[in-house]
Amino acid sequence: QVQLQESGPGLVKPSETLSLTCTVSGDSISNYYWSWIRQPPGKGLEWIGYIHYSGDTNYNPSLKSRVTILVDTSKNQFSLKLTSVTAADTAVYYCARDRDGYNRLDQWGQGTLVTVSS
Amino acid sequence: SSELTQPPSVSVSPGQTASITCSGDKLGDKFACWYQQKPGQSPVLVIYQDTKRPSGIPERFSGSNSGNTATLTISGTQTMDEADYFCQAWHSGTGGVFGGGTKLTVL
């Protein structure tokens, strides 16, 4: 049974960097693609980007200048960094497994709320 | 345009058929997925590659995609199906795009 668990600070100050880690259990991160998605409170879903274990990445163009996704195969983890955050970045952040690199997101973490506030 | 448009809400009586649409430019040329999200929970994939159901998803969930519209159909809708539903498609150049979501009410 694949499980994904997000971890990281729940509060980030404006202009600082949001950093989250997703730990994968029950599957090797050297399979498939691994994605980050976010959902502002009461709103819809927004795809942030994905990484393949090879290091290949693909980012949402609207966030590309601020986003970095990295993978650590030794820890079976992947991570998200979002720079220069504002209140608009306040959201529940989900990590998910992408079966085919085309957003077939078949396993999701429980999500973690990140609030941007001073 | 890579936008996907869904109706904000759909209502259905228990046992009836619910249809939720997702519209986008030449959407039928892409693969569509559908996700179900219940309050306080993570989304769950219910349809992928237009018509396929992941293991564990009931047969009453089905999908289609043609022209500019993808449709999620729930036959014999149950109260447990009440949730938000999001369509999603992959657009070259922009990546994953989600629709705005549809709140399905079963009453």
Interface residues (C-beta under 8 A of the other chain):
Chain A: S35 I37 G44 L45 E46 W47 G49 N58 Y59 N60 P61 Y94 R99 Y102 N103 R104 L105 D106 W108 G109 Q110 G111
Chain B: F31 C33 Y35 S42 P43 V44 L45 Y48 Q49 P54 F86 Q88 A89 W90 G93 T94 G95 G96 V97 F98 G99 G100 G101
